[in-house]
Amino acid sequence: MSNTCTCNETCATPAVYMAERPEGYDITFEVPGAGKGDVDLHVDGRTLRLRTNKKPAEKPAGYRESIREFDPDLNYAVSVDLPELADPATIKATVENGVLRVFVAKRPENQPRRIEIG
């Protein structure tokens, strides 16, 4: 896993969680403040690349920050190597409330199956 920002931009590496199931892999990225239009997800071979491109929010006149747990204008970037058994052609992703969920199925020949006995 690596950060994929260029040297002239400020990005953070999101928290990434990966879990294996018999049929595939669940990958979760925490990208606070990002919605569907802000997330750019690409796959190149076995490398999954995530970048967000959020536009800075407009602050009302007289706006002052006192405490903040994350920078709502911060963008995220990370590259994740998919496991060898993953089938990149099956990637499905959703984003809701700043959480990007990605599912990647295992290649069919690596999924569990029942063998009929004749």
Long-range contacts (C-beta under 8 A, 24 or more apart in sequence): 1-78, 1-79, 1-80, 1-81, 2-78, 2-79, 3-77, 3-78, 3-79, 4-49, 4-51, 4-77, 4-78, 4-79, 5-75, 5-77, 9-75, 10-74, 10-75, 11-51, 11-74, 11-75, 11-76, 11-77, 12-74, 12-75, 12-76, 12-77, 13-76, 13-77, 13-78, 14-50, 14-76, 14-78, 16-78, 16-80, 18-80, 20-83, 22-111, 22-112, 23-105, 23-106, 23-111, 23-112, 24-86, 24-87, 24-90, 24-103, 24-104, 24-105, 24-106, 25-82, 25-83, 25-86, 25-103, 25-104, 25-106, 26-101, 26-102, 26-103, 27-80, 27-101, 27-102, 27-103, 27-104, 28-99, 28-100, 28-101, 28-102, 29-76, 29-78, 29-99, 29-100, 29-102, 30-98, 30-99, 31-76, 31-95, 31-98, 31-99, 31-100, 32-70, 32-72, 32-74, 32-98, 33-70, 33-72, 33-73, 33-74, 33-98, 34-76, 34-95, 34-98, 34-100, 35-95, 36-95, 39-93, 39-95, 39-100, 41-91, 41-93, 41-100, 41-102, 43-82, 43-88, 43-91, 45-88, 46-81, 46-82, 46-84, 46-86, 46-88, 47-79, 47-80, 47-81, 47-82, 48-79, 48-80, 48-81, 48-82, 48-88, 48-91, 48-102, 48-104, 49-77, 49-78, 49-79, 49-80, 50-76, 50-77, 50-78, 50-79, 50-80, 50-100, 51-75, 51-76, 51-77, 52-76, 52-77, 85-110
